[in-house]
Amino acid sequence: MDLKITNCNNFFKVKGNLNKSNVNIFMNEFNNIFETVSDLTISIMDIESMDKHGVEAISKLHNEALVKNKRFSIVGYGCKELYDHFKTEVAA
């Protein structure tokens, strides 16, 4: 399934596969997002699969939110790889 991103206010739903072939679409959608919003929520419930490039893209958003002191939330039981990434980052 292709990647589909929908939004209402500051809540974005990501659906499909987030991988190397379409991570640029994801990054373009959220490019400089924290210049216009103070909080951002992304639902990953409908993500079918995510490779390391998708995990890195969401991780970059997280880091940007931290640097700019913005609120960033990820909701849903989307992807084990993403959960493992943040779990290891907290442990380190």
Backbone as ProteinMPNN parsed JSONL, in Angstrom:
{"seq_chain_A": "MDLKITNCNNFFKVKGNLNKSNVNIFMNEFNNIFETVSDLTISIMDIESMDKHGVEAISKLHNEALVKNKRFSIVGYGCKELYDHFKTEVAA", "coords_chain_A": {"N_chain_A": [[0.843, -1.186, 0.0], [0.498, 2.227, -0.766], [1.801, 5.281, 0.669], [-0.196, 7.347, 2.672], [-1.173, 10.441, 3.895], [-3.134, 12.178, 6.083], [-4.735, 15.035, 7.542], [-6.067, 16.881, 10.317], [-6.35, 19.841, 11.821], [-3.761, 19.799, 14.081], [-3.352, 17.099, 14.052], [-2.215, 14.264, 12.576], [-2.752, 11.546, 10.401], [-1.136, 8.685, 9.442], [-0.96, 6.397, 6.883], [-0.435, 3.176, 5.505], [2.603, 2.115, 3.943], [5.702, 3.068, 5.226], [8.611, 3.771, 3.958], [11.882, 3.507, 2.387], [11.377, 4.216, -0.284], [9.291, 6.074, -0.2], [9.762, 7.861, 1.843], [10.558, 10.454, 1.43], [8.223, 11.808, 0.749], [6.887, 11.825, 3.193], [8.732, 13.341, 4.711], [8.644, 15.782, 3.315], [6.027, 16.565, 3.842], [6.161, 17.181, 6.539], [8.125, 19.052, 6.705], [9.645, 21.707, 8.251], [7.483, 21.934, 10.037], [7.258, 22.624, 12.7], [7.599, 25.305, 12.711], [5.193, 26.425, 12.328], [3.36, 25.223, 14.039], [2.724, 24.474, 17.508], [2.33, 22.133, 18.773], [2.209, 18.683, 17.863], [0.632, 15.811, 16.672], [0.932, 12.502, 15.672], [-0.641, 9.802, 14.221], [0.086, 6.438, 14.08], [-1.287, 4.196, 13.731], [-2.386, 3.025, 11.438], [-0.23, 2.265, 9.925], [1.247, -0.078, 7.931], [3.75, -1.207, 7.463], [7.163, -0.381, 8.27], [10.328, 0.713, 7.463], [13.873, 1.099, 8.283], [14.386, 3.666, 7.38], [11.965, 4.992, 7.578], [11.639, 4.926, 10.361], [13.826, 6.524, 11.091], [12.979, 8.969, 9.987], [10.74, 9.662, 11.548], [12.018, 9.778, 13.991], [13.704, 11.962, 13.542], [11.804, 14.01, 13.444], [10.967, 13.913, 16.093], [13.345, 14.661, 17.419], [13.66, 17.254, 16.388], [11.43, 18.48, 17.524], [12.163, 18.386, 20.221], [14.466, 20.043, 20.213], [13.347, 22.486, 19.451], [11.632, 22.91, 21.487], [8.933, 21.988, 21.381], [5.749, 20.283, 21.477], [5.382, 16.847, 20.807], [3.669, 14.047, 19.768], [3.201, 10.553, 19.41], [0.818, 8.314, 18.443], [-0.932, 5.192, 18.693], [-0.703, 1.695, 17.834], [1.308, 1.149, 15.938], [4.028, 0.25, 14.842], [6.525, -2.047, 15.513], [9.294, -1.697, 15.176], [9.627, 1.075, 15.423], [8.779, 1.485, 18.06], [10.736, -0.049, 19.381], [13.002, 1.447, 18.71], [12.645, 3.921, 20.104], [12.47, 2.92, 22.651], [15.032, 1.882, 23.091], [16.468, 4.226, 22.884], [15.645, 5.654, 25.132], [16.614, 3.995, 27.141], [19.33, 4.306, 26.783]], "CA_chain_A": [[0.0, 0.0, 0.0], [1.215, 3.492, -0.803], [1.718, 6.125, 1.855], [-1.242, 8.367, 2.634], [-1.129, 11.278, 5.093], [-4.263, 13.096, 6.195], [-4.645, 15.813, 8.771], [-7.092, 17.79, 10.808], [-5.628, 20.676, 12.783], [-2.381, 19.337, 14.284], [-3.411, 15.649, 14.167], [-1.938, 13.654, 11.279], [-2.869, 10.087, 10.305], [-0.259, 8.123, 8.421], [-1.515, 5.092, 6.518], [0.28, 2.465, 4.457], [3.988, 1.728, 4.188], [6.656, 4.168, 5.313], [9.884, 3.123, 3.647], [12.868, 4.289, 1.632], [10.843, 4.714, -1.554], [8.348, 7.191, -0.042], [10.053, 8.656, 3.03], [10.649, 11.856, 1.029], [6.86, 12.361, 0.828], [6.672, 12.059, 4.618], [9.581, 14.446, 5.147], [8.131, 17.011, 2.716], [4.796, 16.928, 4.549], [6.471, 17.707, 7.867], [9.247, 19.977, 6.62], [9.44, 22.963, 8.994], [6.155, 21.921, 10.651], [7.297, 23.264, 14.012], [7.604, 26.759, 12.519], [3.805, 26.875, 12.277], [2.551, 24.621, 15.108], [3.442, 24.288, 18.771], [2.22, 20.717, 19.129], [1.96, 17.827, 16.71], [0.308, 14.421, 16.987], [0.922, 11.62, 14.507], [-1.189, 8.468, 14.456], [0.742, 5.415, 13.261], [-2.12, 3.002, 13.857], [-2.651, 2.418, 10.133], [1.001, 1.951, 9.203], [1.358, -1.523, 7.733], [5.159, -1.559, 7.655], [8.068, 0.752, 8.319], [11.723, 0.283, 7.475], [14.736, 1.956, 9.094], [14.285, 5.033, 6.881], [10.758, 5.543, 8.199], [11.947, 5.126, 11.784], [14.709, 7.689, 11.152], [12.195, 10.166, 9.682], [9.951, 10.009, 12.735], [12.996, 10.141, 15.004], [14.13, 13.334, 13.246], [10.724, 14.893, 13.903], [11.041, 13.917, 17.556], [14.508, 15.468, 17.798], [13.356, 18.649, 16.055], [10.5, 18.961, 18.548], [12.942, 18.611, 21.436], [15.341, 21.21, 20.019], [12.526, 23.695, 19.366], [10.763, 22.93, 22.67], [7.552, 21.792, 20.926], [5.173, 19.0, 21.894], [5.259, 15.882, 19.721], [3.097, 12.795, 20.258], [2.964, 9.465, 18.472], [-0.235, 7.474, 19.0], [-1.277, 4.003, 17.933], [0.14, 0.511, 17.94], [1.731, 0.958, 14.566], [5.217, -0.407, 14.333], [7.439, -2.545, 16.539], [10.61, -1.102, 14.965], [9.606, 2.425, 15.984], [8.722, 1.306, 19.508], [12.06, -0.51, 19.812], [13.937, 2.557, 18.563], [12.492, 4.862, 21.202], [12.745, 2.185, 23.89], [16.5, 1.822, 23.236], [16.953, 5.6, 23.074], [15.374, 6.001, 26.526], [17.522, 3.211, 27.962], [20.692, 4.851, 26.64]], "C_chain_A": [[0.882, 1.241, 0.0], [1.027, 4.248, 0.499], [0.638, 7.183, 1.656], [-1.205, 9.119, 3.958], [-2.312, 12.23, 5.045], [-4.125, 13.862, 7.496], [-5.89, 16.637, 9.042], [-6.462, 18.543, 11.963], [-4.197, 20.171, 12.904], [-2.317, 17.832, 14.479], [-3.266, 15.042, 12.774], [-2.083, 12.144, 11.386], [-2.011, 9.625, 9.142], [-0.737, 6.7, 8.156], [-0.688, 4.481, 5.401], [1.672, 2.058, 4.885], [4.862, 2.977, 4.214], [8.037, 3.56, 5.14], [10.749, 4.034, 2.787], [12.273, 4.921, 0.38], [9.884, 5.899, -1.395], [8.618, 8.058, 1.188], [10.179, 10.142, 2.684], [9.285, 12.545, 1.046], [6.546, 12.726, 2.277], [7.466, 13.282, 5.085], [9.099, 15.782, 4.564], [6.875, 17.495, 3.426], [5.095, 17.621, 5.873], [7.674, 18.642, 7.873], [8.883, 21.309, 7.278], [8.073, 23.052, 9.664], [6.146, 22.675, 11.973], [7.483, 24.778, 13.926], [6.177, 27.3, 12.595], [2.924, 26.305, 13.387], [3.396, 24.463, 16.368], [3.309, 22.867, 19.299], [1.758, 19.927, 17.911], [1.689, 16.418, 17.203], [0.246, 13.64, 15.685], [0.376, 10.267, 14.934], [-0.512, 7.493, 13.494], [-0.053, 4.112, 13.268], [-2.31, 2.277, 12.523], [-1.393, 2.186, 9.301], [1.134, 0.434, 9.138], [2.79, -2.006, 7.921], [5.999, -0.29, 7.615], [9.499, 0.208, 8.336], [12.559, 1.282, 8.278], [14.68, 3.407, 8.648], [13.048, 5.733, 7.454], [10.967, 5.835, 9.673], [12.819, 6.361, 11.948], [13.938, 8.985, 10.905], [11.379, 10.603, 10.89], [10.871, 10.417, 13.873], [13.503, 11.569, 14.794], [13.073, 14.342, 13.675], [10.762, 15.029, 15.422], [12.187, 14.813, 18.027], [14.288, 16.948, 17.512], [12.412, 19.254, 17.088], [11.243, 19.257, 19.848], [13.788, 19.871, 21.339], [14.533, 22.506, 20.054], [11.534, 23.822, 20.512], [9.275, 22.901, 22.286], [7.063, 20.434, 21.415], [4.958, 18.115, 20.674], [4.774, 14.562, 20.307], [2.929, 11.819, 19.111], [1.943, 8.554, 19.124], [-0.487, 6.285, 18.091], [-0.268, 2.899, 18.127], [0.744, 0.18, 16.593], [2.865, 0.007, 14.31], [6.177, -0.786, 15.452], [8.816, -1.915, 16.41], [10.694, 0.301, 15.558], [9.591, 2.364, 17.507], [10.098, 0.905, 20.037], [13.089, 0.611, 19.738], [13.854, 3.509, 19.758], [12.761, 4.196, 22.542], [14.252, 2.128, 24.129], [17.061, 3.211, 23.498], [16.754, 6.034, 24.518], [16.331, 5.263, 27.435], [18.94, 3.737, 27.922], [20.767, 6.161, 27.355]], "O_chain_A": [[1.897, 1.288, 0.694], [0.189, 3.888, 1.325], [0.566, 7.828, 0.61], [-1.205, 8.503, 5.024], [-2.475, 12.991, 4.091], [-3.48, 13.4, 8.438], [-6.638, 17.022, 8.144], [-6.085, 17.944, 12.97], [-3.485, 20.124, 11.902], [-1.332, 17.325, 15.016], [-4.097, 15.28, 11.898], [-1.601, 11.532, 12.339], [-2.141, 10.105, 8.016], [-0.897, 5.903, 9.08], [-0.286, 5.172, 4.464], [1.9, 1.701, 6.04], [4.771, 3.832, 3.333], [8.568, 2.919, 6.047], [10.391, 5.177, 2.503], [12.63, 6.044, 0.024], [9.679, 6.653, -2.347], [7.793, 8.901, 1.541], [9.939, 10.998, 3.535], [9.201, 13.74, 1.33], [6.008, 13.797, 2.555], [6.93, 14.151, 5.773], [9.143, 16.804, 5.249], [6.679, 18.699, 3.595], [4.377, 18.534, 6.282], [8.186, 18.985, 8.939], [7.909, 21.953, 6.887], [7.554, 24.155, 9.842], [5.145, 23.296, 12.33], [7.522, 25.458, 14.951], [5.966, 28.478, 12.886], [1.85, 26.844, 13.654], [4.619, 24.337, 16.303], [4.076, 22.442, 20.163], [1.026, 20.426, 17.057], [2.417, 15.891, 18.044], [-0.402, 14.054, 14.723], [0.864, 9.66, 15.888], [-0.525, 7.681, 12.278], [0.447, 3.063, 12.863], [-2.386, 1.049, 12.49], [-1.484, 1.937, 8.099], [1.134, -0.248, 10.163], [3.02, -3.082, 8.471], [5.618, 0.72, 7.024], [9.828, -0.663, 9.141], [12.014, 2.205, 8.883], [14.906, 4.303, 9.462], [13.088, 6.922, 7.773], [10.526, 6.867, 10.177], [12.584, 7.165, 12.85], [14.215, 9.997, 11.549], [11.336, 11.79, 11.215], [10.535, 11.316, 14.643], [13.708, 12.303, 15.761], [13.4, 15.402, 14.208], [10.609, 16.124, 15.964], [12.01, 15.629, 18.932], [14.685, 17.801, 18.305], [12.576, 20.409, 17.482], [10.978, 20.267, 20.501], [13.824, 20.674, 22.271], [14.979, 23.506, 20.617], [10.697, 24.724, 20.52], [8.472, 23.681, 22.797], [7.86, 19.549, 21.726], [4.432, 18.553, 19.652], [5.387, 14.02, 21.226], [2.566, 12.195, 17.996], [2.164, 8.068, 20.233], [-0.284, 6.357, 16.879], [0.871, 3.135, 18.53], [0.69, -0.97, 16.157], [2.671, -0.982, 13.603], [6.589, 0.064, 16.242], [9.454, -1.623, 17.421], [11.718, 0.673, 16.13], [10.313, 3.111, 18.167], [10.569, 1.46, 21.03], [13.955, 0.715, 20.606], [14.875, 3.859, 20.352], [13.233, 4.849, 23.473], [14.701, 2.309, 25.261], [18.023, 3.36, 24.252], [17.613, 6.717, 25.075], [16.817, 5.837, 28.41], [19.675, 3.632, 28.904], [21.819, 6.799, 27.366]]}, "name": "protein", "num_of_chains": 1, "seq": "MDLKITNCNNFFKVKGNLNKSNVNIFMNEFNNIFETVSDLTISIMDIESMDKHGVEAISKLHNEALVKNKRFSIVGYGCKELYDHFKTEVAA"}
